[in-house]
Amino acid sequence: MFRLSAFADEISPDPQEQVDVLDRCGVRCIELRSILKTNVLDLTDLQVSEFKSLLDRRGFRLSAIGSPIGKTKIDQPFEATRKRLERAIELCKVFGTSTIRIFSYYLADGTTWPPWRDEVHRRMRAKAEIADKAGVRLVHENEHAIYGDDPDRVVDLMQNVDHPALRAVYDPANYVFCGFDPWQGWQKTKQYTVHFHIKDWVAGEKHGRLSGEGQGRIPEVIAEAVAAGYDGFATLEPHLIGGGPTGGVTGPELFPKAVEAFKKVLERAGASYA
């Protein structure tokens, strides 16, 4: 079963408009990255409470806290990351989700990854242990320019951290954008994948494509996931107008088209979804 969700800030900064558009699309879950142009981890307690009330009134839930944890340089102090993770865990309790999206650090200036590999592993393991004690799970996204933008390094992370509280997000467009074969990325990382981000891409372009219209091999990946009995979230993150390190833009007019395109992919693959 595929449970549909969305990075609703791609629709609008306004939470009311986010919910209204997703309601019309038949999507009842949100991966909370930002509202009101404010990152989820920087929201005040009042903003969190008001947004939770809106979700409850409209019958919505969260698929994950879409945190930016790990989008910092690897040589920066870990304590700041720990505090951000603690805030994300607090928000999991408020919103009733057990999943936090994370990343695996940017390079320090003028360096390469091999000298930092053990430190990346140490930090990711420390975060997994903190998450495990709190009863939540971390899902690592293969984002551009971080340690885990390469499928081989995603495997390296999963095998060496080797903790049940750390698993993988599969984002095909990010592999295309970073110059990796998304099908090979899927084959290498699928055993660790528990969460999908759905956007398609063509190498060299500045915005995403509808599912199945890019080079992300989304129909083939989804068909294989269906055959394997995948049961989890697929979060729409279309970037149809554009995207960058802090998120993307699709807009209220195009987002429904992105949802319908992905539903067609699911239907052709014989997937159940809700």
C-alpha positions in Angstrom: 0.0 0.0 0.0 1.3 3.4 -1.0 0.2 6.2 1.3 0.2 9.5 -0.5 1.8 12.5 1.1 3.1 15.9 0.0 5.7 18.6 0.8 2.8 21.0 0.9 5.0 24.1 1.1 5.5 23.5 -2.7 1.9 24.6 -3.1 2.0 27.8 -1.0 3.5 29.1 2.2 -0.1 29.4 3.6 -1.1 26.3 5.5 -4.8 26.8 4.8 -4.1 26.8 1.0 -1.9 23.8 1.4 -4.6 21.8 3.0 -7.3 23.0 0.7 -5.4 22.0 -2.4 -4.4 18.6 -1.0 -7.9 18.0 0.1 -9.1 18.5 -3.5 -6.4 16.1 -4.7 -7.4 13.4 -2.3 -4.0 13.5 -0.4 -4.5 13.4 3.3 -0.9 13.5 4.6 1.8 16.2 4.7 5.5 16.0 5.1 6.0 19.1 7.2 9.0 21.1 5.9 7.7 24.6 6.3 4.7 26.8 6.7 4.5 30.6 6.6 8.0 30.6 5.0 9.4 29.2 8.3 11.2 25.9 8.6 9.5 23.3 10.7 12.2 23.3 13.4 12.0 27.1 13.7 8.2 27.3 14.2 7.1 28.7 17.5 5.0 26.6 19.9 2.0 28.7 19.0 2.5 28.2 15.3 2.8 24.4 15.9 -0.3 24.4 17.9 -2.3 26.3 15.4 -1.2 24.1 12.5 -1.9 20.9 14.5 -5.4 22.3 15.1 -5.9 22.9 11.4 -4.8 19.4 10.5 -7.1 17.9 13.1 -10.1 19.8 11.9 -9.5 18.7 8.3 -8.6 15.1 9.0 -4.9 15.3 8.0 -1.8 13.7 9.5 1.9 13.9 8.9 4.0 11.3 7.1 7.2 12.8 8.6 8.9 15.8 10.0 10.7 17.1 6.9 13.7 18.4 8.9 16.9 19.9 7.5 19.0 18.0 10.0 22.3 17.1 8.4 22.3 20.0 5.9 25.3 21.5 7.7 29.1 21.2 7.0 30.6 18.1 8.6 33.2 20.2 10.5 30.5 22.2 12.4 29.9 21.3 16.1 27.6 18.3 16.6 25.8 19.9 19.6 23.7 22.2 17.4 22.6 19.1 15.4 21.7 17.3 18.6 19.5 20.2 19.7 17.7 20.3 16.3 17.1 16.6 16.5 15.6 17.0 20.0 13.2 19.6 18.7 12.2 17.3 15.8 11.5 14.5 18.3 9.3 16.9 20.3 7.4 17.7 17.1 6.9 14.0 16.4 5.1 13.7 19.7 2.9 16.7 18.9 2.0 15.6 15.4 1.8 11.8 16.0 4.4 10.8 13.5 7.4 8.5 14.2 9.5 9.6 11.2 12.1 12.4 10.7 13.7 13.1 7.4 17.5 13.8 7.7 20.6 14.3 5.6 24.3 13.3 5.9 26.2 16.6 5.9 28.0 18.8 3.4 31.8 18.8 2.9 34.0 21.1 4.9 35.6 23.7 2.6 38.5 22.5 0.6 38.2 18.8 1.6 37.1 15.5 0.1 34.9 12.8 1.6 37.4 10.0 2.5 38.9 11.8 5.6 35.4 12.6 6.9 33.9 9.1 6.3 34.3 7.9 9.9 33.0 11.1 11.3 29.9 11.0 9.1 29.3 7.4 10.4 29.8 8.5 14.0 27.3 11.4 13.8 24.7 9.4 11.9 25.0 6.5 14.4 24.7 9.0 17.3 21.5 10.4 15.8 20.1 7.0 15.2 20.7 6.1 18.9 19.0 9.2 20.1 16.1 8.6 17.8 15.8 5.0 18.9 15.6 5.9 22.5 12.8 8.3 21.7 10.9 5.7 19.7 11.3 7.4 16.3 13.0 6.6 13.0 15.3 8.6 10.8 15.0 8.4 7.0 18.0 9.7 5.0 17.4 11.5 1.8 19.9 11.2 -1.1 20.2 14.9 -1.5 22.6 16.8 -3.8 26.1 17.6 -2.4 25.8 15.6 0.8 27.8 12.5 1.7 24.8 10.3 0.8 24.1 11.8 -2.7 25.9 8.8 -4.2 24.1 5.4 -4.0 27.3 3.7 -3.1 27.7 6.0 -0.1 24.1 5.5 0.9 24.9 1.8 1.1 28.1 2.6 3.0 26.0 4.6 5.5 23.4 1.9 6.0 25.9 -0.9 6.3 28.3 0.9 8.6 25.9 2.7 10.9 23.8 -0.6 10.9 21.0 0.7 13.1 17.3 -0.1 12.7 16.4 3.6 13.5 18.2 4.7 10.3 16.7 3.9 6.9 16.7 5.4 3.4 14.5 7.7 1.4 14.6 7.0 -2.3 14.5 10.2 -4.5 15.0 9.4 -8.2 15.2 13.0 -9.3 18.1 13.7 -6.9 20.1 10.8 -8.4 19.4 12.2 -11.9 20.4 15.7 -10.9 23.6 14.4 -9.3 24.6 12.4 -12.4 23.8 8.9 -11.1 21.7 6.3 -12.8 18.4 6.2 -10.8 17.7 2.6 -11.6 21.1 1.5 -10.4 20.5 3.8 -7.4 17.3 1.9 -6.7 18.9 -1.5 -7.1 21.7 -0.7 -4.7 19.6 1.0 -2.0 16.1 -0.7 -2.2 16.8 -3.1 0.7 17.2 -0.1 2.9 14.3 2.0 1.4 11.3 2.6 3.5 10.1 6.0 2.1 9.8 7.6 -1.3 10.1 11.2 -2.5 8.3 11.5 -5.8 9.8 14.0 -8.3 11.1 13.3 -11.8 13.9 15.1 -13.6 15.8 15.5 -16.9 19.5 16.1 -16.5 20.5 19.7 -17.1 17.0 21.1 -16.6 16.1 23.6 -13.8 12.8 22.2 -12.7 11.1 18.8 -12.3 8.9 16.9 -14.6 5.6 15.0 -14.0 6.1 11.5 -12.8 7.1 9.2 -15.7 8.1 12.1 -18.0 11.7 12.5 -16.9 14.7 10.3 -16.5 14.0 9.0 -13.0 12.6 5.6 -14.1 9.7 6.1 -11.7 7.3 3.7 -13.4 9.8 0.9 -13.3 10.9 1.6 -9.7 7.3 1.7 -8.5 6.4 -1.5 -10.4 9.3 -3.3 -8.7 8.3 -1.8 -5.3 4.7 -3.0 -5.8 5.9 -6.5 -6.7 8.0 -6.5 -3.5 5.0 -5.6 -1.3 6.0 -2.0 -0.5 4.0 -0.6 2.4 4.7 3.0 3.2 4.6 6.7 2.2 5.2 8.2 -1.2 5.6 12.0 -0.7 5.0 14.3 -3.7 7.8 16.9 -4.1 7.4 17.8 -7.8 9.6 21.0 -8.1 7.6 21.7 -11.3 8.5 25.4 -11.2 11.9 25.1 -9.5 13.9 23.9 -6.5 16.9 24.4 -4.4 18.6 23.4 -1.1 15.7 24.6 1.1 12.8 23.2 -1.0 10.9 23.7 -4.2 8.0 25.4 -5.9 5.2 23.8 -7.8 2.2 26.1 -7.0 -1.5 25.4 -6.5 -2.3 25.1 -10.2 0.4 22.5 -11.0 0.4 20.5 -7.9 -2.9 18.6 -8.7 -1.4 17.6 -12.1 1.6 16.2 -10.3 -0.6 14.1 -8.0 -2.7 12.8 -10.9 0.4 11.9 -12.9 1.8 9.8 -10.0 -1.6 8.2 -9.4 -1.5 7.0 -13.0 1.9 5.5 -12.4 0.6 3.7 -9.4 -2.5 2.4 -11.2 -0.4 1.1 -14.1 1.8 -0.7 -11.7 -1.3 -2.3 -10.0 -0.6 -0.5 -6.7 -3.1 0.1 -3.9 -2.9 3.6 -2.6 -4.7 6.0 -0.3 
